[in-house]
Amino acid sequence: MTLAHAQELALNYPLGETLPAPGRTLEVADGVRWLRMPLPFALNHINLWLLRDEIDGRQGWTAVDCGVATDTTRGHWQQIFDDELQGLPLLRVVCTHMHPDHVGLAHWLCERFSSERADTPGHECRLWISATDWTVARLAIQSPDSFGGAASADFFARHGLSDPQALAQLRQRKSYYADLVPSLPARYRRLMDGMTLQVAGRQWVCKVGYGHAPEHMALHCPALDLLIAGDMVLPRISTNVAVVESEPEGNPLPLFLDSLTRLRALPASTLVLPSHGKPFVGLHTRIEQLHSHHRDRLADVLQACAAQPCSAADLLPVLFKRTLDLHQTTLAMGESIAHVHALVGTGHLLPHDSGDGVLRWTALG
């Protein structure tokens, strides 16, 4: 039995293997429905959520996260509109954070249920998101090199990525973010840590998380004992925590681990609704698993750098035991750099000048 399988068995999946069919929803709690949308990556799905709602006397739904902007996703949403909303509109769109699979169709959904439509007279379907993530998303849409292009290629080359084909593909991958998030609503409602959303008389409390996205917002409903966790707590895989080229000296891993520790204040009985994987009970167990995972990876990095100076690219086979495609390589490089920076921040690693312009690190002592 693999460690990942053993860890998964330590969690409880109340719905078993049941999944919502494409274009359909599945009720997971009173007024809370689960839907899944396909993704064009190795991680091939995202979980989205619909909350039965009422705003200013209007009956409808709040959508939490959107999926990427593809015709396939739009088609699944249209089926949801036709068959699953009981003839009621979306009243607002909440996005946990700015990554494409979460915010990609926010503009399309908000526009679809805007005030000029006959079925939503006098109402504007608003995007609700943290200010930081709305701003970063807007900048990413406008930048030709966001999450790809020459800036990413140069950044990863500086950290030791030398494969000519991978670097060439990165340089060609321009407008990557804008292809998946072609636009964003010009107006939004700001989510802040500790803020309470009233959803059909129930309170959903915003729980900020750092390290994965600039200002990620999970939503906790004490009355239902539910946490819409976004990407902060996933049951089978560890959340990507990466340094990106726009913040090359970033140190996101301690921020992420501190965010997990704060979520441990929620009840152990909480049903976690993750963005990938299946709903589960076992929040405290999963938080401890993730802390242990990163402790082990930090120890592996430190051991490798004690043997010889290593770049982030040198550490990829230390941190990842599987073959990586280009998309996975970019995520893995960012995560490798994040582990290096965490150890630099605690004084365990020091820079090593190899004289070739590549950043390498050696263990102290």
N, C-alpha and C positions, 0 to 999 in steps of 0.2 A: 504494500500500500504506500503510495506517495504521501509526502507531507501535506501537499495541497488537498488530497482526498481526505486525509485524516482530519485536517482542519475543517473541511466542509461538513464532515459527519458530526462535528462538535456543535453545529448550528441546527436549528429546527426550522424546517420549511413547512408552514401550516397548509399550504396549497399543494404540496407534493410536486409532481411534475406537470401540473396543470398550467397551461399558458393561454393567453388570449389569442384567438385566431386573427390573421391579418384583417384589418378593417373592422374588428369587433372589440368589445370591451369585456372585462371581467370584474365583477364587484369584489373588492377585498375588505371593505368595511362599509358601514352605513353611509351612503352618499359619496363613496370614494371608488372610482373605477380605474382599472389598469388597462393600458393599451401598449402595444409594441410596434415600433417602426424599424424597417431595415436600414442598415448602414453599409456604405461601400468600402468597408475596411475589414480586416481580420476579425475585429470585434464587431459582429454583424448585426447588432440590434441595439436599440435604446428603449427603455421603459419610460412611458409618459403617463400622466395621471390626470383624471378629470374629477373635479370636486363639485357636487351639486351645490348651487349657490343662489343667493338673492342679493341684489345691490339696488338700493333706492326703489324698492318695491318691484323690481324686474326679476323674474325667474330666469334661471339659466345655469351656466357652468363656468367654472374657472379651470383653465388648462394649465398644467404645470409641465413646462418644457415642450419642445416643438418638433424635433427631428430636423434633418438637413433639407435644404432646398433642392429636391429632386422631383421629377414628375411622378415617380413611384410613391413617394411620401405624400405628395398632394392627393394622389388618387386614393390612398388609404384614408386620409383625412376626410375626403369627400364622402366616402362610404360611412365614416363615423357620423358626419353631419346628417346624412340621409337616414341612417338606421339606428343610431345609438343615443342621440341627444333628446329624444322625446319631443322633437319639434322645437326645442328651445335653443337660444343662441349662446355663443361664448360671450361672457360678460367681461372677462379680462384674461390676460396671458401672463403667467408668472414664469420667469426663467431663473433657474438656480444659479446659472453663470453663463459666460459668454462663449463657450466652446461651440463649434458649429452644430454638433448634434443636439444641442440644447436650445440654441437661439436661431437656428437657420431659417425657420419659417415664421418667426415672430411677426415680421412685417406683413406677410401674406395672411396670417390668421387675424391679426388686428384689423387689417383692411377689409377682409372678408366680412367682418361683423362690425363695420364702422357705422356711424350715425346716419349716413345718407341712405342706407339700405332700408327697404320697407319693413323688414322683420325686426329691426332694431331702431325704431324711430327715436331720435333725440339722445341716443347713447353712443359713446365712443368706446370701443373695446381697447383698453389701455394695456401696454406692456408694463409689468412690474419687475424690477431688477435692481441690483445694487448700482450705485452711481459709478463706481470704479469699473465694473464690468460693462456697463453701457458705454462708457467713454472709450475703453480699450477696444470694444467691438467696433465702434465707429471708426477709430483710427485704423484698425486692421482692414476694414472694408476699403478704406481710401488708399492704403499702402500697397503697391504692387509686389512688395517682397515679404508680406506678412506670412509667417509660417512656411517660408520657402524662398526661392530666389537666391540672388548672389549673397545677400547678408547672412542667410542661414548657412550657405555653403562655406563662406569664409569663416564664420564662427566655429563650425564643426571641424574645419581643417585646422584651425588654430588649436583645437583640442585633440588633434591626432587622427581625425578621419582622413584616410589617404586613398581610399578606393576611387579611382578616376570615374568609374561608371556612376557610383552613388553621388559623387560631387557634381557630375554633369547633370544628372537627373534633378538634383536639388536646384541647380542654377536655372533649369528649365521650368521648375514648378513655381511659376509666378501666378499671382492672384489666387493662390490656393484657398485662402480664407474667403475671399469675395465670391468664388465659384460656389461655395457651400452656404454662404450668408450674403446673398446679393444686395440686400438692403436691411435697414433697421428702422423701426418707427422713430420719427423725429422728436416725439414727446414720450415721456415715460413717467412712471411713479417709482420713487426711490424706496428700495428696501434697505433697512438698517438692522444691525444686530439688536435683538431684544424687542424689536417692533412686533406688534400683534396684528395679524390680519383677521378680520371677522368674516368667516365663510359660513353662510347660512346659520348664524347664531353660535357657531363654534369658534374658539380661538385657536389660531395657528401662529406659533411664535417663531420668529426668524432666529436661526442659529448660524452665526458667521463661521466660515472656515477659510483658512489661508493655506497656501502652499501648492494647491492644485490649480486654482484660478485666482485672479486678483482679489476678489471679495465674494466668495461663494456663499450662497444662502440656502441652508437646509430649513425645513419647516416641520415643527413639532406640534402635534395636537394632543394636549393632555387628556381631553375628554375621550378621545378614541384610542389613546396609547399608541399613536402612530408617529413615525418619523419619515418624511420624504427626504431621503438622505442625499439626493443628487449623486455626485461622484465621490463624496467624502468617505463613505463606508460602503464597500462593495463586498459581496460574500465570497467570491471565488478568486478574484484577481486583486492585486494591490493597485491602488489609485496611482496614476502617473503623477510624479512630483518632479518637475523639471526646471532647469535653468534655461532661459530663452535668450536669443541674441539681443533683444531690446533691453534686457537687464542682465548684462553678462556677469556681474559680480553678485547676483542674487544668491540668497541662502534659504531656499524655500522648505527644506526638509524639517528643520526644527519648528517652523511655523505650522506645518502640517501635523506633526506629532503633538504639538501643544493643542491644536484644534481638536484632535481626536480625544485627548485627555479631558477637555471641557465637555465633550459629548457624553463622557462616561457618567456625568451627573444625571442623565436621563434614566428612567427606570429600566431594570434588567428585563422586564416583561415587554418592552417596546417592540412593536412590529415594525421592522425596518423595510421601507420601500426604496430599493436602490435603483439607480439608473441603468445598471447592467446586472444580469443575473435575476434570481428569484427573490420575492419577499421572504424575510427570515426573522426569526426571534433568536437572540443571542448577541445583542449589541456589545455588552461588556466583554464577552468572549472574543468577538471579532476584533475589537479595539486592542485587546491584549495580543492577539495573533499578529496584528499589523505592527505593533510596537516591537514584538519579538523579531518579525521579519526584517525590519530595518536595522535593528541591533545586529543581527547576523550579517546583513549585507555590509554594514559599516565595518564590522570586524574582518570580513573578507577583503574589503578594499584596503584596510590598514595592513593586513598580512601581505597582500600583493605588493604594496608600495614599500614595505620593509625589505622585500626580496630584491626589488630593483625599482628605479624611478618609472612611473607609469603615467601615461596620458589617460584622459577619459575614454578614448577609443581602445586603448590597451585593456581597459577594465571591462569592456563589454562582455567578453566570454567569462569573466569572473562573476558578473552580476546576472547574466542571461545565458541559460544553458540550451536555448533553442535557436533555430535559424530565424533570422529577422529579415522581413522585407523592408523596402525603403521607408514606408510610413512608420513601421515599428522601429527602424534604426534611428529615425529622428527623435522619437519618444525616448528610446533607450539612451541615446547620447545625452539628452537633456537630463535624464535621471542619473546617469553616471556622474555628470558634472555636479548635480545636486548632492550626491553622497560625498564627493571630493570636497565641496565647499563646506559641508557640515563638519567634516574632520579638520579642515583648515581653520574653521571658526572656533573649534575647541582646542586648537594648538597641537593636534596630533599629526598633521601633515604640513610640510614646508615645500615651497616651490623649488624645482630643480632645473637649473639652466643647462639645457642640452646643446645650445648654440645653433639649433635649426629652426627656431621660431615656434616650435610646438610646446605647449604648456604641459609640463610633467611635474609629478609630485613624489616626494619621498617621505617615509615615516620618520618622525622625530626620534633621534637616538638610534 
